[in-house]
Each structure stands twice: as structure tokens, then as C-alpha cells.
Amino acid sequence: MKDLIGISEETFKIYQRVLPKLDAVFKKIDDVCEFNSAKVMKAFYDCHVSEGHFNMTTGYGYNDLGRDAVEKVFAHIFKAEKSLVRTQFVSGSHTLAKTFFGLLRPQDLLLSISGNVYDTLHEVIGIKANPSSLKAFNINYDEIDLVDDDFDYDKISVYLQKNVVKVAYIQRSKGYLKRKSINIEKIGKVCEVIKKVSPKTIIMVDNCYCEFVTKKEPIEVGADIVVGSLIKNLGGGIANNGGYVCGRSDLISLVGESLTLPGEGADVGPSLGANKLFLQGIFLAPSVVSSALKINSLASAMLRELGYDVHPLYDEEKVDIVLDVTLGNERDLVKFCEGIQSGSAIDSYVKPVATSMPGYDNQIIMASGSFVQGSSIELSCDGPLREPYIAYLQGGLTYDTGKIGVLKAIDRLLKDE
């Protein structure tokens, strides 16, 4: 392998040195994969998925039996009353935005209890001025920071006693922040606190990057509605686009009307040939997420061996598929991303260049040689050009191909030029 992919003897020796450490870690990942695969298969059985559900609709999308089957499968997997799984969602951030606009009304209060939100939501909420933001519609926003990577349970309880909060929002994954992602046990604990103090508050969880990493999903521990992207975990590298929302039936109906129009909601929206891809994607998702987690662990072990600050450590609990690597300077951040790009199947000959991107204040460098544009369940790496120069590595459709990208990125770091 070393000669085929063109890495140095030094890099290959580090790889061989860390492999024995990963046996127990990989066994745990395989156990979760087996459980979630069974969960997916039971959903397919119970929802009577058939070849006829691969058919598509166009135009208005009335009576799309395949779309209905897809949404039953997702609701079954998430233990939800109802789901909305649509090509009309163009990204995870768009799915979150439509959910916010579906649930919130003027004078309502949105409270983030996981601190600052993704950069791409700043203009959606109105943290950064935009005439189409929630703030422009007189929807209020506040946030409570995490404390030592956990919820500030006492502060949240007191805040809810003093204020009428319509939606309590949780972002599980770290985004471009240097914090730990939030595990399912903490989600369950904070849901208990919220429901005890303010039972009418809607608990909304951004589940991007976290699906199938563990055996439970947020609705199983008390969340009311959960949101994610299909070019991340649940698309399995097969879905070409789309997003999902699962939760209480009344809430999903509101989001459906936000996505399309009042009075028609989830009854319209053509599948345009996506039904088969959505079903095949979620069928493959447990295995693909398993591969991504193994790639994460390998990269973590090798980079830690070289003295880099990484999170999570290779043998730590995994909450999402993201590994953050603190590189400390722009040069190494760029080199690492160049290495990931060179190890990708698509556009391996291209050098990533930092550029301005919609929704971000800093220039972003992004390595993504993917079959689906922007897919972060495929091996990719990105980061903002700002201190402390963190690379966020995620994805990998198969362990054997993903580890090649990791080896080439580390090899690139070790070279002086």
C-alpha cells in the first residue's frame, strides 16, 4: 500500500505503530453499527418498503407513495410521530432555518442552550443583520453558554422560570468552535430539566454529524423535534441532496407549511427520483458512519502520536463524525487540507485554496473530493483561517479508502516544503 499511494516510510511506520491500539475501539464501533443496522432493517420491514416506492413524482408531487414510505422509515428509526424528508431542503442550515420559521412567531423567544451557533445561522437568526432574519420578524433570541462542555442546568432552569421560551435549541456538534460535541446522555438530562420547569417549551436538536454514532437518537431521550442533512450521515453517501426533520406530528406539520405553503404543507413537493436514493442511503448509513468513525480514530491516534492537540482522542467517546485538529498556524492547516484533497477519489490533482464563503466571516479552506458536492459524510476537511487554525476532519465512505486520505494528509504535514 505504501508504494501505491506514495507515502513515506516514516508515515507508514506511525500508521503501523498505532494500529494495535485501535482494535478495542473498532470493536465498539462495530457493535454500534450492528445495532443501528438492525434498527434500519426493522424500519424497512415494519413500513413494508417495496420496489414500487422507488417511483417518482414531478410537478406538485401529489400522492407520492415512495415519499410517504421514506418518511415513515425515518419516523420509525427516530421513534418519532412523523417526519419530513425532502429534496427541497438544500442543506442542513436550510433545514434548520425552515424549522425555526415553522415553529416561531413574532415576539416568540428562541433560546440556544448550547452557546453560540453555526456561522451559517448568524444571518438566519439575526445575530448578523439581515432583512430576512428571525430578528427582522420580531422573533427574539438569547443564548446560554456551555460550562465545561456541559449544559448550565441551573442557569437554564432559572431562565425558563423567568422567561417564556418557545423553542430551546441544541446544537450537538461543535461546528467551528473548540468544544466537545454533546452526547445523548446530556441531551436526556437537559430535556428532563426543561420539561420539568417549562413543559410547553419545544426542544429542538440539530443532529447534524451525530446520527448513528451511538445507539440512541434525541427523540428517544425527550427532544420534541430533530433536524439534519442528508449529505451527512443519514444519506450514506448516496443521497444527492436533502434534509430531514423528525418529531411530534403537530410540529412537523408546521415545518411542512414553512417549507411549501400553508394549507398544503407536506402534501406537496415532488420526489424527482430521490426516493430510491434516500432509502438506499439510510440503508447504508450505519456502515458508512462506522467507516467514518474508524477513520476519525485512526487520524486521532496518528496525529496525537505526532504531538498535535486532537479531539476526540482515538479511544474517547464519539458523539459525531468530526475530528478537530489544532494545527496552530495557517501553513500547516493548508498543508493538511492539501493532503486530504490529494487522497480523494475526485479532483485529487486540485489544490484547495482558502476563499470567502456565504455565511462565514473568515475565509474557509475546504478539501472535498466528493461524489456529491459538499458531502461531509465523504472524506473532507475544512477550517476557517483564524486562530488557533483548527482543521475539522470528517467522513469517509469506506475505511480502506478514507485511511489513504488520512495517511496522505499526515505525510504532507511531515514534509518540510
N, C-alpha and C positions, 0 to 999 in steps of 0.2 A: 504493500500500500504506500509506503513512504516514497518510493521512487515514482509510482504512478501519479501521485498528486503533487510531487515536487516540494516536499518539506525537508528541513534539515534534520540531521541525526540528533541534535540537541532537543528539538521539539518532540521528536518521536520517542526519545528516552523519557521525557517528562510524562508523555501520554502513557507509556508502559508502566511507569512508576506509580501512577495514581489509580490504574485500573483495579487492582485488588481492593482498594478502599471502597469501590463503588458496588460491589456485589450485594451487600445488605440493602443499600439504598435502592438499587434496581429491583430487588425482590419486593420491597414495599410498593414501588410504583406499579409493578406488575399486578399486585394484589388489588390495588385501586382500579386498574384497568379492567381486570376480570369482573369486578363488581359492577362497574358502570356499563360494561358491555352487556351484562345480563339485564341491567335496568333498561337499556335501549331495546334489547330484543323483546322484553316483556311488553314494552310500549307498542312495538310493531305487532306483536301477537294480539294484544287486547284491543288495538284500534283497527284490526283487520286490514292492514295495508295490503294493497293488491297492485298488479301491473296497471290496472285501469287508472290508478291515482297518478301515473306518470303523465297523463294527458294535460294539455294546457288550455288556457283561455286567453282571449285577446279583448280589446275594447274595454267595456265596463267590467268584465270579469265576473258576471253573474253566474251563480250555481257552479262554482269551481270545486268539484268534489275532491280533487287532488289537494288543492289549497286547504280545504277543510280537514283532510286527513293529516296533512303536515302539522296543522295547528293542534289537532287532537294529540298527536305524538308528543309534541313539545310540552303541552299541558300535562300529559301523563308523566313524563320524565321529571318535570319540575314540581309535581304534586300540586298543580295549580288548577283553579276552576276553568280558566280559559287562557288562550294565548293568541298573539298576533305575530305572524311570521311572514314578512313581505319583502319583495324585491324593491318596493317603493321606498324603503329605508335605505339611504345611500351610505350610511356609516354608523358607527356606534354613537358618535356625538349627535348625529341627526336623530337617531332613535331616542336618545336621552332628551333632546330638545322637544320633540313631538310629545313625549311623555309629560314633560314639565307643562307644556302648553295645554295638554289634555286635562291635567289634574288641577291646575292652578287658575284662579280668577283674580281680577283686580282687588287689591287690599289683602289678599292672602299672603301668608308668610312661608317662605321656603327656608329651611334650616339645614345647612350641611353640618353633620356631626363628626365628619372625618377631616375637618380642616379645609384648606384650600383645594379647589377643584382643578381638573384638567385645564390647560391653557385654552383649548378649543371651546370650553364652556364659558369663558370670561365674557365674551360678547353676547352669548345666549342669555346669560343671567343679567348682565348689565354692570358687572364689575369693571369692564371696559366699555365705554359709551358706544351704544349702537341704537338707532331709532327703532329697530325691530326686536329689541331685547325684552325680557320679562319686566325689567325695571321701567321700560317705556310704557308698559301696560299697567303700571302702578302695582306690580307684584313685588313684595318686599323680600329681602334676602339677608341672612345672617349666617355666621359660621362659628363653630366651637372647635378649637384645635384638639388634636390627639395629645395625650400625655404619655410619654414613654411608649409610643406605638400602640396605645390602647385608648379606648373612649374615656372621656372625662365624665364618668357616670353621674357623679354628684352634681356637676355643673349642668349637665343635660337635664337632670331631674328638676333642679331649681328653675331652669329656663322654661321648661314646659309648664311648670306651675304658674309662672308669671305671664306667659305669652300663649296665644292661641296659634299653634303651629299646624299648618295644613299638611305639609309634606316634610318629613325628616329624611334627608338624603344621605346615603352612604356610598362613598367611592372605595371599593375594596382594594383595587390595585393602586400602586404608588404613583403612577403617571411619571412626570419628570421631577418628582420630589425624592429626597433621600430619607425615606421612612420605610418601615416594614408594611407589607400588604396585610390586610385584615382577615384573620382566619374565621372559620364558620362558628367556632365556639364563642368568640367575642361578638359576632353578629347576633347569636342567640341570646346572649346575656343582655345586650343593649336593647333588643326587641322586648324583652321582659320588662326592663325599666320603663321604656316608653309606653307600653300598653298598660302598665300599672298606673302611671301618672296621667297619661293623656290617650285614652283608648281610641279616640276618633282620629288621631294623627296617622296619616298614611306613611308607612315605612317603605321607602323606595331604595333599591340597591342596584348600583351599577356593578354588574357582574363580569365585565369585560376582562378577559385573560384568565378568569378563575374557574370556568366551567369544567367539570370532570377532573379537576386536580385532586379533589377529595371525594368522599362517598355521599356527601350531602350538599344540597343547594339551599340558598337563603330562605325560600318559602317554607321549607321543612322546619326551620327554626324560628319562624314568626314574622318574616317580612311579608308585606302585602303585595308588592309588585317588584319584578326584577327585569333588568334590561341588559341587552348585549348585542354584539355584532356577529354576523355570520362569515366575515372574513377573518375572524379569530377562531377560537376553539371549536365552536359547535358546527362550523361549516366544514370541518375536516379537510380543508384544502381543496374541496370540490366545489362548494358554492361560489358562484361568481360575484355575488354581492348580497346585500340584505341585512336585516336586523330582526331581533325578536323582542317581544315583551310578554311576560307571563305573570299571572296573578289573579286577583279577585275579578269576577265576571264584570261587576259594575265599573271597575277601574279600566279594564281592557276595552270596554265599550267606549269610554270617554277618549281613550288614546286613539281608537279606531276612527272616531269622528274628527279628532285633531289631524290625523293622517290624511283622511279623504275629505268628507264633508258631513255636517250634521244631517241626521235623517237617513244616511246611507252607511256611513262608518265602515265596519269590517265586511259588509255585504258586497262591496265593490273593490276593484283592484285586481287586474289580470295577473295570472302567474307567469305568462310569457315563457313557458318552458322550464321554469325553475323548480317545479315540484320534484322531479326526479333528482336533481342536484341537491336540493335541501334534504331529501330523505337519505340519499346516499352519503351526503356529508355528515349527517348526525349519526348514521350507521358506523362510519369510520372514525368518528371523533374520539371515542375513548382510546383507541390505539394511537391515533395521531398525537393526542395530548400526552400520552405515555412517552412517545418518542421525544417530544419537546422537553419533557421533564428530565429525561435521561441526558439529553444534550446540555440542558441547564446544569445538571450535576457534574458532568464531565468538565465543562468550561469552568465552573466554580472551583473544582479541585485543582485543575491545572493552573489557573490564574492565581489561586491562593498560594500554590507552591512557588510561584514567582514573586510573591510578596504583595500582590495587589489587594486592595480592600474590595471585597465582593460581598454581595448579599442576594439570596441566602447562601450560607456556606453549603457545601455539597451534601452534608448529612443533616442539615436543618430541615424543619418542616417547610413544605412547599405550599404556598397559598395560591400562586398564579404561575404562569409560564415564563415570567420575566426575571432575568438576572441583571442586576445593576453592577457595573464595574467602574470604580473610581480610578480614572487614569491620570488625573492631576494636571494635564496640560493638553493644549489643542493638538499638538503634533501627534501624541500617542492616540488620542481619540480618533483622529483622521486615519492613522495607520491601522488601527483595529477595524474600523469600518471598511477600509480598503481590503483588508484581508477577508472579511466576511463576504464582501462582494465578489472577490476573486474565487471564492469557494462555492458560489451559487451556480445553479444549472443554467440560469438565464442571465445574459449580459455579464458574464464573468470577466470579460475583457474591459469593462467600463470602470472608470474610477469615480466613486461618489464625490460630489462637490457640495459643500455647505451652501444653503440658499435660504432666502426668506420663504416662509410658507404661510398660507392663510390660517389665522387663529393663533399664531405664535409671535411673541415679541422678539425672540432671538433667532438668529439663523440656525437652521437644523441641518445636520449631516445625516443622511439615511442610506444604508446599504440594504437593498432589497431586490435580489434577483429572483423574482417570484413569478409563478404562472398566473396569479391573479394580482392585479396592481394593488399595492398597499397591504397585501395579506400578511398579517403578523402571526398567523399560525404556521406560515412558511418561515424558514430561517431568515431572520432580518436583524438589523442592529441600527439604532439611531440615537441621537442625543443632541441637545442644544449646545451651541458654542458659548458656554458660560461656566464660571467656576462652580463646582470643582471638576468639571469636564468628565461627566459620567456617561458611559455607554450603556444603553439598555438593550440587552440581547434577548431575543425570544424566538420561539418556534422551531420548526424542523419537521417535515412531513415523515421522514424516516430517520431513525437513529444513525444508521450507517452513512447516509448522505450528509446529515447535519453535522456529524462529528468531523467530516472533512472540512467543512467551513470553519469550524472552531479551530482545528489544527492549523489551517492556513492563516487565520487571523492571529493566532499566538505566534506563529512563525514570523509573520510580518512585524509584530511587536519586537521580536528578538533581533531583528536586523537593524543595523545602525543607520542605513540611508533613510 
